[in-house]
Amino acid sequence: MNRRRLLLLGSLLLLGSGGLLIGRHVYLAAKAVLAGRLIDRALEAHLLDGRPHRPWGWADMHPIAVLQVERLGVRRTVLRGASGESLAFGAGHVDGTALPNAPGNCVLAGHRDRAFSFLEALKPGDVLMVRTFGGDREYVVDGIRVVPRTETDVLDPTPDDRLTLVTCYPFGGLLRSPWRYVVTASAASPRPAIRTTIS
């Protein structure tokens, strides 16, 4: 009888643990879908009125632009700031650099296995489009390089209008990397008249 009870108890524990794991997975998947929808709604509101709209009350970020690469069928939401929360949900605008479609060097960061996984497929000459409240602007990829993480000149202001995309390297890596994959693109269309500050 003791052996039967142990077997039953072990089976119940195993089933309970499996149920908890499945439940956690379903919860996280539902949370990710809901977050994506809330971010999309906040982005639509921002593109209509130009004001910051947080996707949820305690968010430390809000959407400010859309980055698109037609050749690859890519559309990524750009969030204000490059905090961990921002990068968990999309590309992040690096504070202290030019705002999207504003004069200077706009730097966007994203995870190599999520928002910026497509960078590996970019080639010189590819067209990137950035949509903001003020309008759309095209940029043409003119440089791709791998640099040490400590090389921060990619964040420096530039006299020309450019877009700089940064992610960890190598793609597919699982560990923290000392390398960064940097894509630079020069403005190919006139600058739309936009606000240059976001509150």
C-alpha positions, 0 to 999 in steps of 0.5 A: 500500500505504501508503494501505491501511495508513493506512486500516486503522490509522485504522479500527482506532483508530476501532473501538478508541476506540468500544469504549472509550467503549461499555465505559466507559458500560456500566461506569458504568451497572453501577456506578450500578445496583450502588450503588443496590442496596447503598444500598437494602440498607443502608437496609433494615438501618438501618430495622430496627435504627436503626444506621448501615450503610454501603453499601460500606466506604469510603463517607463516608455511610449512609442514614438515611431515606426521603422519599416524595411519593405524588402524584408517585410519588416515593421518595428515599433520604436519606443522612447528610451533604450531601457530593458523594458523598451527593448523587451517590446521593440526597438528603443531610441537611445537618449541623447541622440537625435529623435527619429526624422530630426536633424543629426544622428538618430540611434536605435537599439534592439535585441539581436533575437527580437526586434533587430534580428532582421539586421543580419539580412540588411545590405548596402542600398536597402531602404529604411523608412521611418514614420513619425507624427511629423511624416515619413522619411527614407534612409539608405543603408550605407554601412555595416560593421562590427565594433567592440561594445566599448566603441561608443562613437556610433552614438556621436552627433553627425552633421548629416542626417542619419539613422544608426541601428545597433544590436549585439553580435553575433546573431544567434548568440546566447551569451552577453557579447562584447561586440555590436553590429552597427548599421548606418543609413543616410537620409534619402528624402527631405526631412519632414517638418516635425517637433524635435522634442518629446515630453 
